[in-house]
Amino acid sequence: MEIVIAAAVLAVGLMVAAALYARRGSGQAAAANERAAADVDAALRERRAEIVRIEERILGKEEALDAQRADLARRERSLDDRTEALEREVAAVAERRREYEQSLERLAGVTASQAKQMLLKDLEDEVRHESAKLIRQVEEETKREADRRVRNILSVVMQRIAAGHATETTVSVVQLASDDMKGRIIGREGRNIRALENLTGVDFIIDDTPNAVVLSGFDGVRRETARLTLEKLLQDGRIHPARIEEMYYQAKSELEEHVQELGEEAVFEAKVQGLDPELIKLLGRLKFRTSYGQNVLAHSVECANLAAMMAHELGASPKTARRAALLHDIGKAVSHEIEGPHALVGGDLARKYGEPEAVVHAMEAHHNEVEPQTVEAVIVQAADALSGARPGARGESLEQYVRRLRELEQIATRHDGVDKVYAMQAGREIRVMVSPTALDDDGATLLSHAIAREIERELEYPGQIKVTVIRESRAVEYAR
């Protein structure tokens, strides 16, 4: 490029010189032309010298580039040689690795894939063991924390539902022929109603409810006495304090006889002999007590019959089981008079009236206030749960009952290794039998945790559901 520029400059200078010679013909012009020509020659010489220098630099650069190309070619050949040597070394290393693995496989007696599977299996077992251990630890900590908080939660729940429950279980209604009777029941300045409430210990509520008087009290026997008293007064028509007192003691006497008859009927139906008369009377009082809508006396008779059947099947004592099941809720007959859990109160009453210690223990253990130590105690627990869980016993429809059991069993059976599933206690407990060859102890712990979490996510239910996973292996042989 620099050579082309220099040639162009030289051509321009020659053209200028020719023009100057053509225009100037005089002597002075000739002198000026000579000077101009000298200047042009000097410029041309400088340009030539510069062109020579440029050519020399270009030649030097070309030589340097040639040298660099030669050097790059040598380096490329060297890299190729090194690459080939490295590939040969890699192939040799791979061959030695295969030989080493083959030697290890021969020594260990397993292939590499088998060794990998064994390692993964050991790692999986270790992880499962650690996770099961962690789950047990977390569950224990959660249970301890829950025990600390459950009292506060229960107190709030009891506060919210106590009013509704009391309305359902502590009220009796007496129908009146007309609302005019309300004034006669109240009496002059309220003397009649005060006499009724003082004698019976029950509140008489006379409000805007048409043709009805509401009797409110926690003691079912007292409430029944008050109802009979009021009905007798309404039939007689004479309502004054003296007549009220007379009718009250008459109703009380009749109710005591009725209670005794109810207790004797229950004892006869349950096929229990030799009970103390006081225990029979307490049994009769259970006729006026309900538990979740279920009559406690009918529940006790049911439990006695169920316990006897189970005891026969299991080879236990039907007499002890029947007797304990009939009396297991007798503490509820005096729950308004004696403080404490009804199971322990009932046990104290049975002991007081000469019941055997085996019967007393089964009564006290039916809600785990004491640890069950006998087969009969466990049978009473089962009979109590069965009677309460019977469809319709406590206001639950058959469809809801069956659907809950079916859903529980479906959730458990979808897991691998599950052999049989039993939903028990109206769906409050589920027992899962697993194959001992499919799951180990840690796997059983993880399975119970997984089933419980799935039940929490998929079902709605009151209270809690106990999930028990049972893993049992048996070896049977015959001596001939």
Secondary structure by P-SEA (a helix, b strand, c coil): caaaaaaaaaaaaaaaaaaaaaacccaaaaaaaaaaaaaaaaaaaaaaaaaaaaaaaaaaaaaaaaaaaaaaaaaaaaaaaaaaaaaaaaaaaaaaaaaaaaaaaaaacccaaaaaaaaaaaaaaaaaaaaaaaaaaaaaaaaaaaaacaaaaaaaaaaacaaaaaaaccbbbbbbcccccccccccccaaaaaaaaaaccbbbbbcccccccccccccaaaaaaaaaaaaaaaaaccccaaaaaaaaaaaaaaaaaaaaaaaaaaaaaaccccccaaaaaaaaaccccccccccaaaaaaaaaaaaaaaaaaacccaaaaaaaaaaccccccccccccccaaaaaaaaaaaacccaaaaaaaaacccccccccaaaaaaaaaaaaaaaccccccccaaaaaaaaaaaaaaaacccccccccccccccbbbbbbccccccaaaaaaaaaaaaaaaaaccccccbbbbbbbbbbbbbbbcc
